[in-house]
Amino acid sequence: MHNKHSYFSASETAIATPSAAKQQAPMPASTAANPLDIEVSWACHLDEVREAQRLRHQIFAGEMGAQLQTSLEGHDVDGFDDYCEHLLVRQGQSKQVIGTYRLLTPAQALRAGRTYSDGEFDLSAIDALRPRMVELGRSCVHPDYRQGGVIMALWGALASFMLRNKLDVMMGCASIPMWHNGIVSGDAAASIWRQLLAKGQISQDYSVVPHLPLPLAQLNDHVDVEPPALIKGYLRVGTEVIGAPAWDPDFNTADLPMLMQLDRLPARYRKHFFG
């Protein structure tokens, strides 16, 4: 989930973080699922985190026009990075980082004091899930590699991480750019929200509240627009939208809070990711 950007009960030693397995060779993406020459690994060193942060800056600032509050020019750096594990997808020959996610584990969320998503939403409705919940954030893929294979490779590594750590809930914010046909507005986001409501794709079990809601009543929600591919992918694998969109003025996006409970993963995806 792209929160440009989950939580408690396990001690840090009980979390089998990627750091504990980082000395293993990078995991090759499945050639059957992904014909691209790519490999997936976890960042071991600060230099590798910097590679992810450079890609994030390229996408968020360069492509999306986000106003990033960063401490390092040309890099997207925030206060959560030091607490997170960073998942990298590299092009196999050049070794260029072409995709990334960051993960905040329950123990690290305690150390950080909150998740990123807590800054956008009142998440008290899902407090009971926090001991088993990983927050996903800052997901992006280089524009030349936005085929399904890169996303599937990332998701496969995420599934392995969750299984290894005995965690079964993932959450985060999925972003909708606040522009449509070259015009900056929230109409596209409002229209996608209306579509989700009409299709019954909003959770009936949980409802979180945005701190800064997108002003839906003031927007045209009948624009003919498709949800971003990543959001469609999340919904396809059983992810739930658990609240109305928040407006993130720094990134100029509408952010949907999304929750994935692994026991609700459709059978064919469970077989693909878990065997």
C-alpha positions as CSV (number, residue, x, y, z in Angstrom):
1,M,0.0,0.0,0.0
2,H,1.4,3.2,-0.9
3,N,1.5,5.4,2.1
4,K,3.9,7.9,0.9
5,H,4.2,7.4,2.8
6,S,1.6,-2.6,11.6
7,Y,2.2,-3.0,15.4
8,F,2.6,-4.5,19.1
9,S,3.0,-7.5,21.5
10,A,6.1,-9.1,19.9
11,S,9.5,-8.1,21.3
12,E,12.1,-7.1,18.8
13,T,13.8,-10.4,19.2
14,A,10.6,-12.2,18.4
15,I,10.4,-10.4,15.0
16,A,12.3,-12.3,12.3
17,T,13.0,-9.1,10.5
18,P,14.5,-9.2,7.1
19,S,17.7,-8.1,8.8
20,A,18.0,-11.5,10.3
21,A,17.9,-13.1,6.8
22,K,19.6,-10.3,4.8
23,Q,22.8,-12.3,4.3
24,Q,21.0,-14.7,2.1
25,A,21.3,-14.2,-1.6
26,P,18.6,-12.0,-3.2
27,M,15.4,-13.9,-3.9
28,P,14.9,-14.2,-7.7
29,A,11.5,-13.3,-9.0
30,S,9.6,-16.3,-10.3
31,T,10.3,-16.6,-14.0
32,A,7.0,-18.3,-14.5
33,A,5.1,-15.3,-13.0
34,N,7.5,-12.7,-14.2
35,P,9.6,-12.9,-17.4
36,L,11.5,-9.7,-16.5
37,D,15.1,-10.1,-15.4
38,I,14.7,-8.8,-11.9
39,E,15.7,-9.8,-8.3
40,V,14.2,-8.9,-4.9
41,S,16.2,-8.3,-1.8
42,W,16.1,-6.4,1.5
43,A,18.3,-3.4,2.1
44,C,21.2,-4.3,4.3
45,H,23.1,-1.0,4.4
46,L,22.3,2.7,4.4
47,D,23.6,3.0,0.8
48,E,20.8,0.6,-0.3
49,V,18.2,2.5,1.6
50,R,19.5,5.6,-0.2
51,E,18.8,3.9,-3.5
52,A,15.2,3.4,-2.5
53,Q,14.9,7.0,-1.3
54,R,16.3,8.2,-4.6
55,L,13.7,6.3,-6.6
56,R,11.0,7.5,-4.3
57,H,12.1,11.1,-4.8
58,Q,12.1,10.6,-8.6
59,I,8.5,9.2,-8.5
60,F,6.9,11.3,-5.8
61,A,8.6,14.7,-6.4
62,G,9.5,14.4,-10.1
63,E,6.5,12.6,-11.4
64,M,3.7,13.4,-8.9
65,G,4.9,16.9,-7.9
66,A,4.9,16.2,-4.2
67,Q,6.3,18.8,-1.9
68,L,8.7,16.6,0.1
69,Q,10.1,17.6,3.5
70,T,13.4,15.9,3.1
71,S,16.8,16.2,4.9
72,L,18.8,15.1,1.8
73,E,18.5,16.6,-1.6
74,G,17.3,14.3,-4.3
75,H,16.1,11.7,-1.8
76,D,12.7,11.2,-0.1
77,V,13.7,10.8,3.5
78,D,11.3,11.0,6.5
79,G,11.3,10.1,10.2
80,F,10.0,6.6,9.7
81,D,12.7,5.4,7.4
82,D,15.1,4.5,10.2
83,Y,12.4,2.3,11.8
84,C,11.5,0.5,8.6
85,E,12.7,-2.5,6.6
86,H,13.2,-1.6,3.0
87,L,12.3,-4.0,0.2
88,L,14.0,-3.5,-3.1
89,V,13.5,-4.8,-6.6
90,R,16.5,-4.5,-8.9
91,Q,16.9,-4.9,-12.7
92,G,18.9,-8.1,-12.9
93,Q,21.8,-6.8,-15.1
94,S,22.1,-3.2,-14.2
95,K,21.2,-3.7,-10.5
96,Q,19.3,-0.5,-10.6
97,V,16.5,-0.3,-8.0
98,I,13.3,-0.2,-10.0
99,G,10.8,-0.8,-7.2
100,T,10.5,-0.5,-3.4
101,Y,8.3,-0.9,-0.4
102,R,9.0,-0.1,3.2
103,L,7.6,-2.1,6.1
104,L,7.0,-1.0,9.7
105,T,6.7,-4.0,12.1
106,P,4.7,-4.0,15.3
107,A,7.8,-3.7,17.5
108,Q,9.2,-0.8,15.4
109,A,5.9,1.0,15.3
110,L,6.0,1.0,19.1
111,R,9.5,2.5,19.0
112,A,8.5,5.1,16.5
113,G,5.4,5.9,18.6
114,R,2.9,5.5,15.8
115,T,2.5,4.4,12.2
116,Y,2.6,6.8,9.3
117,S,-1.1,6.2,8.7
118,D,-1.9,7.3,12.2
119,G,-1.0,10.8,11.0
120,E,-3.7,10.7,8.4
121,F,-6.4,8.7,10.1
122,D,-7.9,7.9,13.5
123,L,-7.1,4.2,13.5
124,S,-8.7,3.3,16.8
125,A,-11.2,1.0,15.0
126,I,-8.3,-1.4,14.2
127,D,-6.4,-1.1,17.4
128,A,-7.0,-4.8,18.2
129,L,-5.2,-5.8,15.0
130,R,-2.0,-3.9,15.8
131,P,-0.1,-6.7,17.4
132,R,-0.2,-8.7,14.2
133,M,-0.1,-5.8,11.7
134,V,2.6,-4.5,9.4
135,E,2.3,-1.1,7.9
136,L,3.3,-0.9,4.2
137,G,4.3,2.4,2.7
138,R,6.3,4.4,0.2
139,S,5.6,1.9,-2.6
140,C,6.7,2.9,-6.1
141,V,7.9,1.3,-9.3
142,H,10.1,3.0,-12.0
143,P,7.9,4.0,-14.9
144,D,9.7,1.8,-17.3
145,Y,8.9,-1.3,-15.3
146,R,5.3,-1.0,-14.3
147,Q,4.4,-4.5,-15.5
148,G,2.6,-6.9,-13.2
149,G,5.7,-8.9,-12.7
150,V,7.4,-6.3,-10.6
151,I,4.4,-5.9,-8.3
152,M,4.0,-9.7,-8.0
153,A,7.7,-10.0,-7.1
154,L,7.3,-7.4,-4.4
155,W,4.1,-9.1,-3.1
156,G,5.8,-12.5,-3.1
157,A,8.6,-11.1,-0.8
158,L,6.0,-9.5,1.4
159,A,4.1,-12.8,1.8
160,S,7.3,-14.6,2.8
161,F,8.1,-11.8,5.4
162,M,4.6,-12.1,6.9
163,L,4.8,-15.9,7.1
164,R,8.3,-15.8,8.6
165,N,7.2,-13.4,11.3
166,K,3.8,-15.0,12.0
167,L,2.0,-11.7,11.2
168,D,-1.2,-11.8,9.2
169,V,-2.4,-8.2,8.7
170,M,-1.1,-5.5,6.4
171,M,-2.3,-2.0,6.2
172,G,-1.4,1.3,4.6
173,C,-2.6,4.2,2.5
174,A,-3.2,3.8,-1.2
175,S,-2.9,7.1,-3.1
176,I,-4.9,8.6,-5.8
177,P,-3.3,11.6,-7.6
178,M,-5.3,14.8,-7.3
179,W,-5.4,15.5,-11.0
180,H,-7.5,14.3,-14.0
181,N,-6.8,15.1,-17.6
182,G,-4.1,17.5,-16.6
183,I,-6.2,19.5,-14.2
184,V,-5.5,19.4,-10.5
185,S,-8.7,18.6,-8.6
186,G,-10.1,15.9,-6.4
187,D,-12.8,14.9,-8.9
188,A,-11.1,11.7,-10.0
189,A,-10.6,10.6,-6.3
190,A,-14.2,11.4,-5.5
191,S,-15.4,9.4,-8.5
192,I,-13.3,6.4,-7.5
193,W,-14.7,6.6,-4.0
194,R,-18.3,6.6,-5.4
195,Q,-17.4,3.5,-7.6
196,L,-16.1,1.7,-4.5
197,L,-19.2,2.5,-2.6
198,A,-21.5,1.3,-5.5
199,K,-19.6,-2.0,-5.8
200,G,-19.8,-2.7,-2.1
201,Q,-16.0,-2.6,-1.7
202,I,-15.9,-0.7,1.5
203,S,-15.4,-2.7,4.7
204,Q,-18.4,-3.5,6.8
205,D,-16.2,-4.5,9.8
206,Y,-13.9,-1.6,10.2
207,S,-14.2,2.2,9.7
208,V,-11.4,4.6,10.3
209,V,-11.8,8.4,10.1
210,P,-9.5,10.7,8.2
211,H,-8.0,13.7,10.1
212,L,-8.2,15.8,7.0
213,P,-11.1,14.4,4.8
214,L,-11.2,14.9,1.1
215,P,-14.2,17.3,0.7
216,L,-16.3,14.8,-1.3
217,A,-19.5,16.9,-1.2
218,Q,-17.7,19.7,-3.1
219,L,-16.4,17.5,-5.9
220,N,-17.7,16.0,-9.1
221,D,-17.9,12.3,-8.4
222,H,-19.1,11.3,-11.9
223,V,-15.8,11.6,-13.8
224,D,-15.1,8.6,-16.0
225,V,-11.9,7.4,-14.4
226,E,-10.4,4.0,-13.5
227,P,-8.8,3.4,-10.1
228,P,-5.0,3.3,-10.2
229,A,-3.6,-0.1,-11.1
230,L,-2.2,-0.7,-7.7
231,I,-5.5,-0.1,-6.0
232,K,-7.2,-2.5,-8.4
233,G,-4.6,-5.1,-7.7
234,Y,-5.1,-4.7,-4.0
235,L,-8.8,-5.1,-4.3
236,R,-8.4,-8.2,-6.5
237,V,-6.4,-10.0,-3.8
238,G,-9.0,-9.2,-1.1
239,T,-7.8,-6.0,0.4
240,E,-10.5,-3.9,2.0
241,V,-11.0,-0.1,1.9
242,I,-11.6,0.8,5.6
243,G,-12.6,4.4,5.4
244,A,-13.2,7.5,3.3
245,P,-10.2,9.2,1.6
246,A,-7.9,11.7,3.4
247,W,-6.3,14.6,1.6
248,D,-2.6,14.7,1.8
249,P,-1.6,18.3,0.8
250,D,2.1,17.7,0.7
251,F,1.8,14.9,-1.8
252,N,-1.5,16.3,-3.3
253,T,-3.1,13.0,-3.2
254,A,-6.3,11.4,-1.9
255,D,-5.3,8.5,0.4
256,L,-7.5,5.5,0.9
257,P,-6.9,3.5,4.1
258,M,-6.6,-0.2,3.1
259,L,-6.4,-3.4,5.1
260,M,-5.3,-6.9,4.0
261,Q,-6.0,-9.8,6.3
262,L,-4.2,-12.8,5.0
263,D,-6.9,-15.3,6.0
264,R,-9.2,-13.5,3.5
265,L,-6.8,-13.9,0.6
266,P,-8.5,-15.7,-2.3
267,A,-7.5,-19.3,-2.7
268,R,-5.6,-18.9,-6.0
269,Y,-3.5,-16.0,-4.6
270,R,-2.9,-17.9,-1.4
271,K,-1.5,-20.8,-3.5
272,H,0.6,-18.4,-5.6
273,F,2.2,-16.6,-2.7
274,F,2.3,-19.3,0.0
275,G,2.5,-22.5,-2.1
